[in-house]
Amino acid sequence: MRLDVAFAPADLAPGDAAGRTVVVIDILRFTTTACAALQAGARAVVPAATTEEALALARTLGPEDVLLGGERGGRKIEGFRLGNSPLEMTAGMVAGKLLVMTTTNGTRALLAVQGARTVFLGSAANFGALGPRLRALLDARGELLILCSGREGAFALDDAYCAGRFVEAALGGRRRWRGLNDGAIAALDLVRRYGQRWERPLSTSASGQALKKIEHADDVAHCAVADTAPVIPLYAERRVRLATTEEAA
């Protein structure tokens, strides 16, 4: 068995994700927002690395069914219809739409795992749905990589804690260290420190504090609630969509 956690995309060497089962985490806020969008009926979320790329993708895909969303420094990008808040992802806004999104950390992390066998998005919002699937996949495939988007290219407490929760779920509560890299062991230690309550590590993290300062405290609180969007988002062919039963198995 091999179970690895990387705390930021910069921690991945070329080829580290190739052929592997990967979970990408940006709990504050992109992966939570993507889960909320799919739960509300969005067709898919298309990640873009830059604002310019997002605008170009929106033009290519067609304006009638496309919504632009994203942030820089936590704030909605000027001219975009949506920011990066899960609370914006209502059925009235996104049902039937294709979302093109670019964010400071999360979309870039997603784009860093090209060549992976399977890529899921993880957050508290879909923890109850994705956790058991990861356990089954780890048993079946014998490997798993969890990639945190981090904060400005470095460690982020909120993502690392979330990674620890998924490590714990994938292990099915078994106490085993063999096959875990140092990142996975450290992430589990964070779960032991903070327990099963999501709100404390999210609200005390640098990312959580920064969002509160720009009046996104409601987002931080929402992202700390488990199972608000019990979906399994799959990233394939440059878009995030709901996994089919076969793909999630």
Sequence and secondary structure as in RCSB ss.txt:
>XXXX:A:sequence
MRLDVAFAPADLAPGDAAGRTVVVIDILRFTTTACAALQAGARAVVPAATTEEALALARTLGPEDVLLGGERGGR
KIEGFRLGNSPLEMTAGMVAGKLLVMTTTNGTRALLAVQGARTVFLGSAANFGALGPRLRALLDARGELLILCSG
REGAFALDDAYCAGRFVEAALGGRRRWRGLNDGAIAALDLVRRYGQRWERPLSTSASGQALKKIEHADDVAHCAV
ADTAPVIPLYAERRVRLATTEEAA
>XXXX:A:secstr
 EEEEESSGGG  TTTTTTSEEEEE TTTHHHHHHHHHHTT SEEEE SSHHHHHHHHHHH GGGEEEEEEETTE
E TT SB S GGG  HHHHTT EEEEE SSHHHHHHTTTT SEEEEE GGGHHHHHHHHHHHHHHHSEEEEEE  
BTTB  HHHHHHHHHHHHHHHTT    TTB HHHHHHHHHHHHHTT SHHHHHHSHHHHHHHHTT HHHHHHHTS
TTSS   EEEETTEEEE  HHHH 
